[in-house]
Amino acid sequence: MSGVVVLGISGGIAAFRAAELARALVREGYEVFPILTRNAARFVSPYTLSILTGHAAQVSLWRGEGAAVDHIELARRADLLLVAPATADVLAKMAAGIADDALTTYAVAHRRGVVLAPAMNTFMWRHPATQAAVEVLARRGAVVVAPEVGELACGDVGEGRLASLERILAAALAALPRRGPLAGLRLLITAGATREPLDAVRVLTNRSSGRMGLALVSAARRLGAEVRLLAGGGMAVFEVVECERFETAAELAQRLAVRAPEADCVLHAAAVADFRPAHPVAGKMDRRGGALTVELEPVPDLAAGMARPQGRPYLVIFAANASHELSERAHAKLVDKGADAVVANPIDESGAGMESVTNRALLLSRRGLRREFPLQDKESLARELLLTLAPELLQGR
Ligand SMILES: Cc1cc2nc3c(=O)[nH]c(=O)nc-3n(C[C@H](O)[C@H](O)[C@H](O)COP(=O)(O)O)c2cc1C
């Protein structure tokens, strides 16, 4: 287990969404202890939370009424108190230090990070008492995941809807200490395809789906690393991660120049253009002009942008090549690009490479590591790669 989360649930319609949140946290490897207010138990069954988390959901403070863990004992272990949804009532009580049920009593005993996800009717949210409570709690260090604008359970449309689970989860994960073999390691991961403009609406791009990069993000986070992602503008990012977008290779180079020096290791899995249109057209190219010849110019190598004063980050380059020259090209890239490691995968085998959900790879490192990874799904390959590279990544820190 990588940490302990107390999931507080209070009595609003959005309480049912806490079940999904509990499941996501458990999937991320956290031990989750649910505490519901009595009113929350009207909206979502404590039994559901108990089953999803493997810990008896607490609704009462009193042992005779099912309280399994003492609140002081739980506070000794918990890394985070996440209250989602947080009602106007619970926010006000927490701000005032009122402790009159299992959740609010726990909140006063809790010692570490707090994340609050309020959800309520717009007028309740805008009420000065609610805003004042949120301000007090934020000043004390709570992270408030502001509610979103949308259709509310009462039928109104306005601000007050529980934030998306992705946003709540991101805030919770950011507030939790990292544990695991890569704990303390700052990874910068690039993923997806560059898009080089031909004109105002057309681009020159490639088939990279960004899946391998996302698999690396997910595996690295689970292994305890701090991760930042630079993602191609065309790929869907469904991982909860700090993410910046790029379109062209030049934009990616700019982002790398800023972010690489902050990282211990760069996993460069983005598929970057080798060539780009030399003279992109300002408007939209018109076919009435007849056949067209587009001049392409080479794109400068990105690895150079990763230098940092006290030695550059450990650089892992992902390379896609034909299988017959996989090993030879991987060796050449170690030398030519100054990479510390190269992960080479074939572009001409079914079930491997771009757009595929599976991949096989050859890993070579400058320090002499050589390992072949058989065809497997990209998630397990990402984990295997990171675990194999871990000693070198940690040494180079
Ligand atoms: C159908 C229904 C929906 C409610 N939804 C919310 C809500 O989304 N947010 C909120 O702050 N209060 C909501 N309330 C009011 C709270 O349930 C009420 O203030 C209660 O005292 C909160 O108790 P708790 O904070 O101990 O859970 C709702 C009430 C009802 C009857």
The ligand as an ORCA input file, in Angstrom:
! r2SCAN-3c Opt
* xyz 0 1
  C     -32.230     15.971     -1.792
  C     -31.233     16.774     -1.046
  C     -30.040     17.103     -1.650
  C     -29.095     17.861     -0.995
  N     -27.936     18.167     -1.618
  C     -27.013     18.923     -0.979
  C     -25.786     19.264     -1.619
  O     -25.528     18.868     -2.757
  N     -24.903     20.033     -0.944
  C     -25.150     20.493      0.329
  O     -24.310     21.213      0.882
  N     -26.292     20.169      0.941
  C     -27.227     19.413      0.333
  N     -28.395     19.090      0.968
  C     -28.609     19.567      2.320
  C     -27.846     18.714      3.330
  O     -28.221     17.362      3.194
  C     -28.092     19.219      4.727
  O     -27.542     20.516      4.883
  C     -27.524     18.294      5.760
  O     -27.731     18.831      7.055
  C     -26.038     18.061      5.539
  O     -25.561     17.154      6.491
  P     -24.074     16.647      6.547
  O     -23.230     17.808      6.204
  O     -23.911     16.193      7.955
  O     -23.962     15.532      5.600
  C     -29.352     18.317      0.324
  C     -30.543     17.965      0.941
  C     -31.484     17.212      0.271
  C     -32.762     16.851      0.969
*
